[in-house]
Amino acid sequence: MPLKTGYLIDKGWVCWLQRASFAASADYLCKEKCNEVRNRAEQELARAHFEAKFIIDKGATEAEMAPIQALLRKSQWRWDYAIASHGATFHAPQEVTRLLSHSVDYAQQARLLIARVAAKHGHNDAIPVPDYSTKAKAQAAIGLDMQKLNANKQRFLQEIEPKWIAEAKKNGKLIEL
């Protein structure tokens, strides 16, 4: 027996009945809009973290940092929650955008407090932020020693992983496809 159109509408299946090209373009538009806000949230968060480090180095106290860290945490959590689901930009674009806009707001509030603390400690100019426009520059900006990390990874892959695989095989815990 064929399903009635009203049944499908009631069950929320209408979007799956539309032409694939329409669904693909709608998906693209949703992702594009959500990614625009995501990019803004990421920029605000990155700047806020670098600026927070700057004022810590200038002598900000734990008491001065506490509200800033609370705002950064709220911003980071909302950003993480919003982007953790790969399908959310299609199925719930308004909710993703809402969460990301809250992330931007909390990061901006943190940056405002950071500017006030910086001024209190004698810094009234723009807070310098390193160039983090590429992966390599971002890694360098936060002090990652990529040569050492890559060497450790290679050692792990060559020395430790084979032992784990051998032990798993011996104990019947490895399924080979």
Summary of the structure (lengths in Angstrom):
residues: 177
radius of gyration: 23.8
end to end distance: 40.8
largest distance: 77.0
contacts: 448
relative contact order: 0.10
helix: 76%
strand: 0%
